[in-house]
Amino acid sequence: LEPKVVRQVITPETAAELTEALADGVERGSGVYSMVEGYRVAGKTGTAEKIAPGGGYLNNIYILSYVGFA
């Protein structure tokens, strides 16, 4: 399966800066447990409050996410 390039949304320089920032978060921040020996991993954690059925948010119920790449 070959990717289809539609358009360039950021410059290569911006992509490199973003990768550095995300890798720093893995190496020194909350993503440290996603480190893999022999690879430079970059990633971002996320936390969101769970919406209550009647509106507002549920107490102490969260949706956690992580996206990363090497």
N, CA, C and O atoms as CSV, one atom per row, in Angstrom:
chain,resi,resn,atom,element,x,y,z
A,1,LEU,N,N,0.847,-1.172,0.000
A,1,LEU,CA,C,0.000,0.000,0.000
A,1,LEU,C,C,0.888,1.229,0.000
A,1,LEU,O,O,1.665,1.425,0.935
A,2,GLU,N,N,0.794,2.041,-1.003
A,2,GLU,CA,C,1.600,3.253,-1.110
A,2,GLU,C,C,0.794,4.461,-0.651
A,2,GLU,O,O,-0.375,4.598,-1.011
A,3,PRO,N,N,1.409,5.341,0.144
A,3,PRO,CA,C,0.685,6.545,0.572
A,3,PRO,C,C,0.481,7.493,-0.601
A,3,PRO,O,O,1.296,7.542,-1.522
A,4,LYS,N,N,-0.606,8.242,-0.560
A,4,LYS,CA,C,-0.893,9.233,-1.581
A,4,LYS,C,C,-0.681,10.616,-0.968
A,4,LYS,O,O,-1.382,10.997,-0.031
A,5,VAL,N,N,0.278,11.358,-1.493
A,5,VAL,CA,C,0.547,12.701,-0.996
A,5,VAL,C,C,-0.497,13.642,-1.578
A,5,VAL,O,O,-0.623,13.771,-2.796
A,6,VAL,N,N,-1.248,14.301,-0.693
A,6,VAL,CA,C,-2.290,15.225,-1.133
A,6,VAL,C,C,-1.755,16.648,-1.146
A,6,VAL,O,O,-1.917,17.371,-2.130
A,7,ARG,N,N,-1.107,17.052,-0.034
A,7,ARG,CA,C,-0.506,18.380,0.040
A,7,ARG,C,C,0.454,18.399,1.224
A,7,ARG,O,O,0.341,17.582,2.137
A,8,GLN,N,N,1.383,19.320,1.204
A,8,GLN,CA,C,2.317,19.484,2.314
A,8,GLN,C,C,1.704,20.483,3.287
A,8,GLN,O,O,1.448,21.629,2.919
A,9,VAL,N,N,1.464,20.056,4.533
A,9,VAL,CA,C,0.782,20.925,5.499
A,9,VAL,C,C,1.744,21.670,6.416
A,9,VAL,O,O,1.388,22.717,6.955
A,10,ILE,N,N,2.962,21.149,6.604
A,10,ILE,CA,C,3.991,21.864,7.355
A,10,ILE,C,C,5.324,21.690,6.645
A,10,ILE,O,O,5.504,20.753,5.867
A,11,THR,N,N,6.246,22.586,6.914
A,11,THR,CA,C,7.562,22.500,6.284
A,11,THR,C,C,8.379,21.384,6.934
A,11,THR,O,O,8.099,20.988,8.065
A,12,PRO,N,N,9.377,20.882,6.230
A,12,PRO,CA,C,10.260,19.884,6.845
A,12,PRO,C,C,10.924,20.409,8.126
A,12,PRO,O,O,11.142,19.648,9.069
A,13,GLU,N,N,11.242,21.701,8.159
A,13,GLU,CA,C,11.854,22.296,9.348
A,13,GLU,C,C,10.897,22.269,10.536
A,13,GLU,O,O,11.303,21.956,11.655
A,14,THR,N,N,9.630,22.594,10.296
A,14,THR,CA,C,8.627,22.547,11.363
A,14,THR,C,C,8.424,21.116,11.837
A,14,THR,O,O,8.285,20.877,13.037
A,15,ALA,N,N,8.405,20.170,10.919
A,15,ALA,CA,C,8.262,18.759,11.289
A,15,ALA,C,C,9.428,18.315,12.169
A,15,ALA,O,O,9.227,17.578,13.134
A,16,ALA,N,N,10.641,18.753,11.847
A,16,ALA,CA,C,11.817,18.396,12.642
A,16,ALA,C,C,11.736,19.007,14.039
A,16,ALA,O,O,12.063,18.341,15.021
A,17,GLU,N,N,11.304,20.266,14.140
A,17,GLU,CA,C,11.155,20.923,15.445
A,17,GLU,C,C,10.088,20.233,16.289
A,17,GLU,O,O,10.278,20.035,17.489
A,18,LEU,N,N,8.986,19.873,15.676
A,18,LEU,CA,C,7.910,19.181,16.387
A,18,LEU,C,C,8.378,17.805,16.866
A,18,LEU,O,O,8.083,17.404,17.992
A,19,THR,N,N,9.099,17.091,16.021
A,19,THR,CA,C,9.633,15.790,16.416
A,19,THR,C,C,10.573,15.938,17.607
A,19,THR,O,O,10.522,15.131,18.536
A,20,GLU,N,N,11.428,16.951,17.594
A,20,GLU,CA,C,12.337,17.197,18.722
A,20,GLU,C,C,11.562,17.439,20.010
A,20,GLU,O,O,11.898,16.879,21.053
A,21,ALA,N,N,10.530,18.268,19.942
A,21,ALA,CA,C,9.727,18.578,21.130
A,21,ALA,C,C,9.019,17.332,21.654
A,21,ALA,O,O,8.980,17.108,22.864
A,22,LEU,N,N,8.465,16.528,20.768
A,22,LEU,CA,C,7.759,15.315,21.184
A,22,LEU,C,C,8.728,14.258,21.711
A,22,LEU,O,O,8.389,13.520,22.636
A,23,ALA,N,N,9.917,14.176,21.142
A,23,ALA,CA,C,10.928,13.238,21.638
A,23,ALA,C,C,11.407,13.668,23.022
A,23,ALA,O,O,11.669,12.823,23.878
A,24,ASP,N,N,11.523,14.963,23.243
A,24,ASP,CA,C,11.921,15.478,24.552
A,24,ASP,C,C,10.899,15.077,25.613
A,24,ASP,O,O,11.272,14.756,26.741
A,25,GLY,N,N,9.624,15.095,25.264
A,25,GLY,CA,C,8.574,14.683,26.190
A,25,GLY,C,C,8.677,13.218,26.575
A,25,GLY,O,O,8.327,12.837,27.692
A,26,VAL,N,N,9.154,12.402,25.654
A,26,VAL,CA,C,9.349,10.977,25.950
A,26,VAL,C,C,10.594,10.802,26.822
A,26,VAL,O,O,10.574,10.053,27.799
A,27,GLU,N,N,11.658,11.488,26.471
A,27,GLU,CA,C,12.934,11.304,27.163
A,27,GLU,C,C,12.952,11.921,28.558
A,27,GLU,O,O,13.668,11.434,29.433
A,28,ARG,N,N,12.174,12.990,28.782
A,28,ARG,CA,C,12.245,13.701,30.059
A,28,ARG,C,C,10.899,13.898,30.742
A,28,ARG,O,O,10.843,14.426,31.852
A,29,GLY,N,N,9.828,13.487,30.102
A,29,GLY,CA,C,8.506,13.777,30.647
A,29,GLY,C,C,7.670,12.542,30.902
A,29,GLY,O,O,8.188,11.472,31.222
A,30,SER,N,N,6.370,12.711,30.755
A,30,SER,CA,C,5.424,11.644,31.107
A,30,SER,C,C,5.421,10.479,30.122
A,30,SER,O,O,4.818,9.444,30.406
A,31,GLY,N,N,6.070,10.618,28.984
A,31,GLY,CA,C,6.120,9.524,28.015
A,31,GLY,C,C,7.308,8.599,28.189
A,31,GLY,O,O,7.572,7.758,27.329
A,32,VAL,N,N,8.032,8.746,29.301
A,32,VAL,CA,C,9.272,7.993,29.512
A,32,VAL,C,C,9.067,6.478,29.423
A,32,VAL,O,O,9.987,5.762,29.027
A,33,TYR,N,N,7.901,5.983,29.777
A,33,TYR,CA,C,7.656,4.540,29.735
A,33,TYR,C,C,7.445,4.005,28.315
A,33,TYR,O,O,7.327,2.795,28.123
A,34,SER,N,N,7.397,4.884,27.334
A,34,SER,CA,C,7.259,4.421,25.952
A,34,SER,C,C,8.609,4.308,25.251
A,34,SER,O,O,8.663,4.004,24.059
A,35,MET,N,N,9.691,4.548,25.975
A,35,MET,CA,C,11.020,4.437,25.377
A,35,MET,C,C,11.283,2.989,24.950
A,35,MET,O,O,10.914,2.043,25.646
A,36,VAL,N,N,11.930,2.842,23.790
A,36,VAL,CA,C,12.270,1.527,23.247
A,36,VAL,C,C,13.761,1.541,22.918
A,36,VAL,O,O,14.230,2.395,22.165
A,37,GLU,N,N,14.495,0.597,23.485
A,37,GLU,CA,C,15.936,0.547,23.268
A,37,GLU,C,C,16.251,0.454,21.779
A,37,GLU,O,O,15.685,-0.368,21.059
A,38,GLY,N,N,17.159,1.308,21.335
A,38,GLY,CA,C,17.573,1.306,19.941
A,38,GLY,C,C,16.759,2.216,19.041
A,38,GLY,O,O,17.056,2.335,17.853
A,39,TYR,N,N,15.725,2.866,19.594
A,39,TYR,CA,C,14.869,3.757,18.811
A,39,TYR,C,C,14.726,5.097,19.520
A,39,TYR,O,O,14.736,5.158,20.749
A,40,ARG,N,N,14.596,6.151,18.761
A,40,ARG,CA,C,14.240,7.450,19.321
A,40,ARG,C,C,12.732,7.580,19.153
A,40,ARG,O,O,12.226,7.652,18.033
A,41,VAL,N,N,12.031,7.608,20.261
A,41,VAL,CA,C,10.569,7.642,20.250
A,41,VAL,C,C,10.100,9.061,20.531
A,41,VAL,O,O,10.653,9.747,21.390
A,42,ALA,N,N,9.084,9.493,19.809
A,42,ALA,CA,C,8.443,10.786,20.030
A,42,ALA,C,C,6.964,10.525,20.265
A,42,ALA,O,O,6.375,9.667,19.608
A,43,GLY,N,N,6.361,11.252,21.189
A,43,GLY,CA,C,4.952,10.999,21.470
A,43,GLY,C,C,4.309,12.085,22.302
A,43,GLY,O,O,4.977,12.990,22.802
A,44,LYS,N,N,2.999,11.978,22.441
A,44,LYS,CA,C,2.208,12.954,23.185
A,44,LYS,C,C,1.115,12.233,23.946
A,44,LYS,O,O,0.398,11.397,23.396
A,45,THR,N,N,1.001,12.574,25.231
A,45,THR,CA,C,-0.087,12.050,26.051
A,45,THR,C,C,-1.258,13.022,26.001
A,45,THR,O,O,-1.093,14.192,25.654
A,46,GLY,N,N,-2.438,12.531,26.350
A,46,GLY,CA,C,-3.625,13.386,26.406
A,46,GLY,C,C,-4.580,12.905,27.481
A,46,GLY,O,O,-4.663,11.710,27.764
A,47,THR,N,N,-5.297,13.838,28.074
A,47,THR,CA,C,-6.298,13.527,29.093
A,47,THR,C,C,-7.530,14.375,28.817
A,47,THR,O,O,-7.420,15.575,28.561
A,48,ALA,N,N,-8.696,13.756,28.870
A,48,ALA,CA,C,-9.958,14.478,28.684
A,48,ALA,C,C,-10.957,14.007,29.725
A,48,ALA,O,O,-10.974,12.834,30.096
A,49,GLU,N,N,-11.783,14.918,30.190
A,49,GLU,CA,C,-12.841,14.544,31.121
A,49,GLU,C,C,-13.967,13.852,30.356
A,49,GLU,O,O,-14.278,14.230,29.227
A,50,LYS,N,N,-14.566,12.857,30.962
A,50,LYS,CA,C,-15.672,12.112,30.350
A,50,LYS,C,C,-16.959,12.909,30.524
A,50,LYS,O,O,-17.279,13.346,31.629
A,51,ILE,N,N,-17.686,13.095,29.444
A,51,ILE,CA,C,-18.936,13.853,29.470
A,51,ILE,C,C,-20.036,13.020,30.112
A,51,ILE,O,O,-20.183,11.833,29.820
A,52,ALA,N,N,-20.804,13.654,30.988
A,52,ALA,CA,C,-21.934,12.991,31.649
A,52,ALA,C,C,-23.137,12.977,30.717
A,52,ALA,O,O,-23.311,13.916,29.940
A,53,PRO,N,N,-23.978,11.938,30.769
A,53,PRO,CA,C,-25.150,11.843,29.890
A,53,PRO,C,C,-26.080,13.057,29.970
A,53,PRO,O,O,-26.633,13.465,28.949
A,54,GLY,N,N,-26.261,13.636,31.142
A,54,GLY,CA,C,-27.162,14.779,31.292
A,54,GLY,C,C,-26.498,16.131,31.136
A,54,GLY,O,O,-27.133,17.164,31.347
A,55,GLY,N,N,-25.233,16.135,30.771
A,55,GLY,CA,C,-24.477,17.375,30.636
A,55,GLY,C,C,-23.410,17.473,31.706
A,55,GLY,O,O,-23.475,16.787,32.726
A,56,GLY,N,N,-22.453,18.306,31.476
A,56,GLY,CA,C,-21.348,18.433,32.411
A,56,GLY,C,C,-20.387,17.267,32.269
A,56,GLY,O,O,-20.325,16.611,31.229
A,57,TYR,N,N,-19.640,17.024,33.336
A,57,TYR,CA,C,-18.621,15.984,33.294
A,57,TYR,C,C,-18.764,15.040,34.471
A,57,TYR,O,O,-19.243,15.429,35.536
A,58,LEU,N,N,-18.346,13.797,34.276
A,58,LEU,CA,C,-18.361,12.801,35.343
A,58,LEU,C,C,-17.187,13.057,36.285
A,58,LEU,O,O,-16.101,13.431,35.842
A,59,ASN,N,N,-17.405,12.857,37.573
A,59,ASN,CA,C,-16.343,13.063,38.554
A,59,ASN,C,C,-15.298,11.954,38.479
A,59,ASN,O,O,-15.624,10.768,38.522
A,60,ASN,N,N,-14.059,12.356,38.370
A,60,ASN,CA,C,-12.921,11.429,38.410
A,60,ASN,C,C,-12.960,10.334,37.348
A,60,ASN,O,O,-12.394,9.260,37.556
A,61,ILE,N,N,-13.613,10.583,36.220
A,61,ILE,CA,C,-13.638,9.640,35.097
A,61,ILE,C,C,-12.988,10.347,33.909
A,61,ILE,O,O,-13.434,11.416,33.492
A,62,TYR,N,N,-11.939,9.746,33.375
A,62,TYR,CA,C,-11.170,10.397,32.318
A,62,TYR,C,C,-10.954,9.463,31.133
A,62,TYR,O,O,-11.017,8.240,31.263
A,63,ILE,N,N,-10.700,10.059,29.989
A,63,ILE,CA,C,-10.278,9.339,28.793
A,63,ILE,C,C,-8.796,9.664,28.627
A,63,ILE,O,O,-8.418,10.833,28.546
A,64,LEU,N,N,-7.964,8.634,28.578
A,64,LEU,CA,C,-6.524,8.817,28.438
A,64,LEU,C,C,-6.093,8.356,27.055
A,64,LEU,O,O,-6.606,7.367,26.530
A,65,SER,N,N,-5.156,9.073,26.476
A,65,SER,CA,C,-4.689,8.701,25.144
A,65,SER,C,C,-3.181,8.904,25.032
A,65,SER,O,O,-2.578,9.653,25.802
A,66,TYR,N,N,-2.597,8.232,24.075
A,66,TYR,CA,C,-1.178,8.393,23.774
A,66,TYR,C,C,-0.978,8.092,22.299
A,66,TYR,O,O,-1.491,7.099,21.783
A,67,VAL,N,N,-0.233,8.949,21.630
A,67,VAL,CA,C,0.140,8.694,20.247
A,67,VAL,C,C,1.650,8.877,20.153
A,67,VAL,O,O,2.209,9.814,20.722
A,68,GLY,N,N,2.295,7.983,19.437
A,68,GLY,CA,C,3.741,8.076,19.341
A,68,GLY,C,C,4.259,7.500,18.036
A,68,GLY,O,O,3.541,6.816,17.306
A,69,PHE,N,N,5.521,7.793,17.759
A,69,PHE,CA,C,6.176,7.250,16.573
A,69,PHE,C,C,7.672,7.157,16.833
A,69,PHE,O,O,8.204,7.830,17.716
A,70,ALA,N,N,8.338,6.324,16.060
A,70,ALA,CA,C,9.790,6.150,16.207
A,70,ALA,C,C,10.454,6.315,14.855
A,70,ALA,O,O,11.675,6.208,14.750
